[in-house]
Amino acid sequence: MDDLTLDQWRAAFASDIVGSSPELISALELVRQVAGTECSVLITGETGTGKELFAHAVHRSSERRKGPFIAVNCAAIPDSLLETELFGHLRGAFTGAAGARAGKFAAAQGGTLFLDEIGDLPLAAQAKLLRVLEQRTVCPVGSDLEVPIDVRVVAATHRDLEDMVARGLFRADLYFRLAVVPLELPPLRDRGADVDELALAAISRANQRMGRRVEGLDRGAVEALHTYRWPGNARELVHVIERAVVLVGTGRLTALHLRLGPGRQTPPVGLPVMGRPFATGTTPLNTLGGPGLGPHPGPGGGGGGGGLAPEAPMAQGSSPGLDLRAAIESLEKRMIDEALQRAGGNRTEAAALLGLNRTTLVEKLRKYAA
């Protein structure tokens, strides 16, 4: 890859990584330099900074690109299953092992194994992983036979592993084995030059995938994007843009569509839940249904700028708290219906558009169907 310029290399192997800030370019240049080696790479950075995208770039630009890329989320696997998940097991190795199973190391043979959230690996599993990396063999659970492996390991974490080593929570020898090439990804708040580019790329992808015709961002939306601190980084920005695109459909996105209030510290990743108070700084109810979100008609048939139906007379004996919960529930149902319609009934896609996980969306659908 040394004969390619960074732009040529990026077009060939990392075109899905968006941005041109000096911080991002520096990270890409490091990947370009080390991808052709067999060195282990440890990618660190906050949640949502694109660690898996960079791991893919390492794989695609390496000599192993024709081999498999296997990703494992270490935080998502129960401790009791980690060993068999990574190294495999023989039939009868434990209760319920009705058949033999190859582990992730075997699946990644000749390619790259991406160990995401490596900082969540328990100490016992760390010791076994270190042995595998040092000896380049795996021993499936229930077997005495060492099986040779040919795998490059790329690991990632949002945790401070050096601090964990100092506190005895992560093995120093494993840390040094994984961090032959350390790659730290900058948070989006330090990549201000990339915000516009990321937003426009997200609009383009959302338009193509969802059949929308959003043309871009107005000045207020651009200012809102640059004012917000993005605790969820690029992933959060993409979710915010996708939700706005699916609910607006056409025209330019405004700050109201993005729902990023000034001084806001928590992203609006979910709909308001009945009975749960809004967090400090969250968008008030009368701004949630801005232009393009299908506001109810205001007095005289005009569009109500707040997006909620005109306030109905309060029933005698009712309390304001109950009316507020009913309003929140009504808004939640309306937005869920809209998202499902836009997603063609696909619950997984609708959940993503709403900033929810699929299980939460299904629970809400059951609640409203009752």
N, C-alpha and C positions, 0 to 999 in steps of 0.2 A: 504493500500500500504506500510505500515511501515515494513512489513515482507520481502519486496523485496529489493535487493541491487539496487543501481542506474543502473547498467548495465542490470539487469533483468527488472526493471521498464522501462528503455529506449527501450529495445527490444520489450516490449509488447505494449507500448503506444506512443513512440516518435521516432520510427525508421526512420522517414523521416527527422529528424533534424540531419544534418551531421556536424561532427567536434569533436575534442577532446581537444581543447585549454582549459586552466584553466578558462578563462572567460565564455566560453560556458557551461562547466561542472557546474560552480557555478549557472548559470541561470537555468539549468535543475534540479539541486538539489533543488532549491527553488520551482519550479513547483511541483516536487515530494512531497515535504513536505506539500504544501497547497492545492493540487488538491482535496484531499478527504474531505476538509472542504466546507462550504457554503460561504466563504468570497469572496467579490468582488475582482477582480484582475485588476490592471491597468498596461498595458504593454506599455512601452515607448522605443523609439529607432528611428534611422534614417530610411528613406525609404529604403526598401529592406533588412532589417535585419531579417525578418522572424517572424513578430509579429503574423500573422494569424496561422502559424505553431505551435507556442507556445500556442495560444488560443485553437487550436484543441487538443493539448497535455493535457491541463487543463481539457477539456471536456472528452476526452477518458479515462483519469485515475480517473475520479470522479464517484460518485454514480449515476450521471445523464447520464452515457455513453449510456444507452439504449434509452434515449430521444433524441429529435432533437437538432442539432447544427445549429442555424440560424445566418448568417452573414449579417450585414447591414453596408454599406459604407455611413456614415453620410455626407461626402463631396459631394457625387454624387446625393443627393436628394434635389430638390429645396425647399427652405424654406417654401413655401406655401403648400407643400405636406408632410412635415416631420411628422406632428401630425397624419394625417390619415395613413401614412406609418407605423408608430410605434404602434399606438393605435387602428387603424381601424376606420370604419365609418358605419353608418346606411344608408339604402336606402333613398335618398332624403335629405341627410344631407347638401348637397351643390349642386350647378349647375353641372350637369354631373354625379352625384352619382346615376346611374341607379339601382344599387344593393348594398346590404350590403357587406362589406369586412372586414375580420379579419386582424388585424395588426400583426407586427412581434412579439410583446410580446405574443399574443395568439398563434402564430405559434410555438413559442419556449416553450410552456407549458410543464413542466416536464423536460426541458433540459437546454441548455445554449444559451443565446443571446450574440453574439459578436458585439459590437458597435465599428467599426473601424473608425478612424479619428474623434474621439469624440471631439477633439479640434476645429473642424469646425462647431460644433453645435451652432446655434445662441442663444443668451441669453434667449429669450422667450421660446424656446424649452428646454433649460437647466432647467428652472423652472418647467416645466411640467414633465420632466424626473425625477427630484428630488422627486417630489410628488409621482410619481409611485413607485420609489424605497423605499420611506419611508413607504407608506401605503400598498404596495404590491397589488395594484388594478389598473386597467385601466378603463377609461371611454371613449368609442368610440365616435368619433365626431358625434354630433346629438343625443346623448343618455344622460339620467340622471342616468343611472344604472351603478354602480361600479362593475366591474367584477374582482374577485380574480385571481391572477396570482401566479404561482410557477415557477420562472425562476431565474437562476443564471446569473448575468451579468459579462462579461469580456469585458473591454474596451481597446482601443489602440489608440495611437497618435504618430506622429513624432514631435509634437510641444512641447514647454516647458510650461506645464500647470501652474507651479508655477509662472512663469513670467507673464502669462496671467492673473492669479488671482491677482497679484500685480498691474496690469494695468487695472483691472476691466473688462477684456474681458472673464473671465470664473468664474463662481460662486465658491466661496471657499467651501460652504457647499456641493455642488455636487462633487467637487474635493475630499474632504475627504471621502465622501460616496463611490466613485469609487475606491479610492486608499487605501483600507484597506490593500491590499498586493501590494505594488509597485514592478514591475519587469522591470528593465532597461536592454535592450539588447545591447551588445557592437557592434560597427561598425566593419566591416570586416578588416579594416586597423589595428585594435587592436587585431585581431585574426590570426596573421600570420601563426600559426601552422595549421590552418584549410584550407588554400587556396588550397594546393595540394589535400587534401581529397575531398573538394567540387568540384574541377575541374574534378577529376577522376570519382566521382559519376555522375556528369553531362554528361561526355562522355559516361558512361555506359548506362544511361537512354536514351540519344539521339540515341545511336546505336540501342537499342532495339526498340524504337518508330519509327525510320526512316529507319531501315534496313541498317545502315552503319557499317563499320568495322574499325573505327579509333582505333588504338592500345594504344594511350596514348599521352604523351607530350615529346618533346625533351628538352634538357637542356636549350636552349634559350627561349623556351616557359615558362618553369618553372621560369626562371629569370624575364621574362616580367610580369608574374602573380604576383610575389612578389614585383616588383618595382612599379607597378601601384597602385594608392591610392584608387581605388574602391569607388567613391562617391555614386554609386548606390548599393553598398554592394553586398550581396550574389545573389540577383536577377539579378544584372548586370552581375556578373560573369557567371551565368547560361546562360544568353542570349548570351554572347560572345562565350561561348563554343558551344552552340547549333548551332549558325550561322556558326562557323568554321567547325563543324562536318558535317553539311548538305552540305556545299559547297566543302569540301575536300573529304569526303567519306571513304578514306582508309589511312593507314599509321599512322605516328605520326604527331601531330600538332606542328607547328613551331611558333616562335614569329611573323613571317610575317602573318600567318593565323589568329592570334588573333587580329592583327591590333591595338596594344596598344603601341603607340610611347612613347619614354622616355619623362618624364616631362609632359605627357598629363594630363590635368585636366578635360576634358569633354569626357565621353564615346562615342565611335563611334556607337551610337544607331540607326542612320539612314543613308541612302544613301545620297551622295551629291546631292543637288537639283540644277537644271539648273538655273544659274543666281545668286545663293547665294554663297558668298565667303566662303572658309573654315575658321573655327575658328583657332585662333593661337594655334599651337601645334598639329593640326590634321594631320592624316596620308596623305602624299602627294600622288597625283594620281598615280605616277609610282610605288607604292608599294601595291596598293589595290588588284591587281590580282595575288598575289604570288602563289607558287606551290599549285595545287589542285583547284584553282579557274577557271581553263579553260582559260589560257592566249592565246591570238592570236599568231600565229607563227611569229617568228622574221625573220630577213633576212636569207635566205638559208633554211627556213622551220623549224628551231629550235624553241624551246619554248622561247618566250621573257620573261625575268625575271621580267619585270615590269607589265605584264598582260594587257597592252594596245596594240592595233595594231601599227605597225611601223608608224612613223610620215609621213603622206602623204604630198606631195608638196602643199604649200599654193596657193590657187587660186589667180590669179592676182586681186588685188583690195580688197581682203578679209582682215579682221583685225584679229590679234591674239586673241582678246577677244571673237569673235564669234567662232573661232576654239576651244577655251577652253570650251565654253558652249556646243558645239556639242560633244566634247569628254566626258564631264560629263554626258550628256544625253545618249550617246551611252553606257557608262559603267552602268548607272542606269538601262536602259532597259535590258541589258544583265544579270545583277544580278537578276532583277525581274523575267525574264524568267527562269533562273536557279533555283531560289527558288520555283517558281510554279511547275516546273518539279519535283524537289526533294520532294515537298509536295503533289504530285499527284493531282495538281490542286486545293487543298484546300487553299482558300485565307487567312483564319484566321491563319492557320499554317505557310503559306508563309510569312505573315506579321510579325509573331513572330520571324521567322528565320532572317528576315531582320532588326529587331529592330524597326519596324513601327507599328502603330495601323492599324486595318483593314480599317478604313475609309480613311486614307492617302493612303494606297495601292490601294484601289478602285479608288481614284481620279487620281493617277498616271496612272493606267491602262486606264482610260477614256482619259486622255491626250494623251497617246501614240497611242490609237486606232483612235483618231480624224484625 
